[in-house]
Every structure is written in structure tokens, then in C-alpha cells.
Amino acid sequence: MERRTISGHSPFEAVVGYSRAVVAGPHVFVSGTAPIAAGGGDPPPDAYEQARLCLHLVLEALAEAGASAADVVRTRMFLTDAADMAAIGRAHLEVFGEVRPASTAVVVEALLDPRWRVEIEADALIA
């Protein structure tokens, strides 16, 4: 089975030894994607904008893999405050509304950077 890795701009990729995404046959696995803007800088302050940035980065990785939002079959959202679910869910709905992938939201105590309110993973299947 063909296996291909896709890199992003997260400084953690080289430090930890992971890829933004891995393509294995028809499957695309997008790593947990935090609201890290290209070129660094502070993440957006609110949960909705952070989720939009995470999803933008997920969609970039999917595009490089030859997939799109329509190919996503599962997402996982890790959030630091359950009260942010409505805002994060709104961003998710804007991207995946008609696709309706299987999805999980998990409230965690913290993410790697205390400014991050959300991190999102996605799995896709390219037909």
C-alpha cells in the first residue's frame, strides 16, 4: 500500500516527529491541528476563530492529499472548555454541514499551548 506524508508549518512536527497528514492508500489521516497561524504569531482569541483556523489548516492538508471536506468521514475536536462547543460546532457545521462526518468532541484539561482552546483531527476516505 502506498504511504505518503504531508508536512505543514507547525514547529512541533520536527521536534516530535510526526506529519500534518498521512495518506495510506485511499485513507487520509490528518493529525491534531491546533490554531497555529503560518509564520507564527498569536492564535485568534476566541474559540470560533480558532476552530476556523484549525479547519482551514485541515482543509489545506486534505487538498495536498487529493481530498476535500466532502471526503471526510470522521472528525475529533478537543476543547478546553465545554462552553466553547457551540462556537466550535458552528465552525465545524460551516465546513462539514452536508457531509456530516462521524464526530467526537472531548473536553480536555489543557492543550500544549495555554492559548489554544481547540485542536481538531480529521480522517478522510478518497473514493
C-alpha positions in Angstrom: 0.0 0.0 0.0 1.3 3.4 -0.9 2.1 5.7 2.1 2.9 9.4 1.7 3.4 12.0 4.4 2.4 15.7 4.2 4.1 18.4 6.2 2.6 21.6 7.5 4.1 24.6 9.2 3.8 23.5 12.9 7.1 23.8 14.7 6.1 20.6 16.6 6.4 18.4 13.5 10.2 18.3 13.6 10.5 18.3 17.3 8.1 15.4 17.9 8.5 13.5 14.7 5.0 13.5 13.1 3.4 14.6 9.9 0.5 17.0 9.4 -1.2 14.2 7.5 -0.5 10.7 6.2 -2.0 9.2 3.1 -2.2 5.4 3.1 -4.0 4.0 0.1 -7.4 5.7 -0.1 -7.2 6.9 3.6 -6.1 10.3 4.7 -5.3 10.9 8.4 -4.9 14.5 9.5 -3.1 15.0 12.8 -4.5 17.0 15.6 -4.5 20.5 14.2 -4.1 23.4 16.6 -4.7 27.1 15.7 -1.1 27.8 14.7 -1.0 30.5 12.0 1.6 30.3 9.3 4.5 32.4 10.3 3.7 32.0 14.0 2.0 34.7 15.9 -0.7 34.6 18.4 -3.8 32.4 17.8 -7.1 34.1 17.5 -8.5 34.8 20.9 -12.0 33.3 20.5 -13.0 29.7 20.1 -14.9 30.2 16.9 -12.0 31.8 15.1 -9.5 29.2 16.4 -11.8 26.5 15.1 -12.0 28.2 11.7 -8.2 28.4 11.6 -7.8 24.7 12.6 -10.3 23.7 9.9 -8.6 25.8 7.3 -5.3 24.0 8.1 -7.1 20.6 8.0 -8.6 21.5 4.6 -5.1 22.6 3.3 -3.7 19.2 4.3 -6.6 17.4 2.7 -6.2 19.3 -0.5 -2.5 18.4 -0.7 -3.5 14.7 -0.2 -6.0 15.0 -3.1 -9.1 15.1 -0.8 -11.6 17.7 0.3 -14.1 18.3 3.0 -16.6 16.1 1.1 -14.2 13.1 1.7 -14.1 13.4 5.5 -15.6 10.5 7.4 -14.6 11.4 11.0 -13.5 14.4 13.0 -12.4 14.7 16.5 -12.5 18.0 18.4 -10.5 18.5 21.6 -11.7 21.6 23.5 -10.6 23.1 26.8 -14.0 24.5 27.8 -17.3 22.8 27.2 -18.9 26.2 26.9 -17.0 26.7 23.7 -18.7 23.8 21.9 -21.4 26.0 20.4 -18.8 28.3 18.8 -16.6 25.4 17.7 -19.6 23.4 16.4 -20.7 26.4 14.3 -17.3 26.5 12.6 -17.5 22.7 12.1 -21.0 23.0 10.6 -19.9 25.6 8.2 -17.3 23.2 6.7 -18.9 19.8 7.1 -22.7 20.6 7.3 -23.8 18.5 4.4 -21.0 16.0 4.7 -22.0 15.1 8.3 -18.9 13.0 9.3 -18.9 10.9 12.4 -17.6 13.2 15.0 -16.4 13.3 18.6 -15.9 16.3 21.0 -13.8 15.8 24.0 -13.2 18.3 26.8 -9.6 18.2 27.9 -7.9 19.8 30.8 -5.4 21.6 28.6 -3.7 21.6 25.2 0.0 22.2 24.6 -0.2 25.9 24.4 -2.5 27.5 27.1 -3.8 30.0 24.5 -5.3 27.2 22.4 -9.0 26.5 23.0 -9.4 23.7 20.4 -7.5 21.2 18.3 -9.1 19.2 15.5 -8.3 15.9 13.8 -9.9 14.5 10.6 -9.9 11.2 8.7 -10.9 11.1 5.1 -11.5 8.3 2.5 -10.8 9.2 -1.1 -13.1 7.3 -3.4 
